[in-house]
């Protein structure tokens, strides 16, 4: 990812975020899996966060984002 810049600085701020249900239960299948992806996409868009990579598994969600 390229560095972004302000008037006196350059930065590259990325985060690896993992969401895990309580007790890592395997609850995200089919429709719920798609809804979770859409909701997280909308929230990131509203907050100005760029999703570089994202994956929804049955028991967790991985996101690699840039702010």
Buried (B, 14 or more C-beta within 10 A) or exposed (E): EEEEEEEEEEEEEEEEEEEEEEEEEEEBEEEEBEEBBEEBBEEBEEEEBEBEEBEBEEEBBEBBBBE
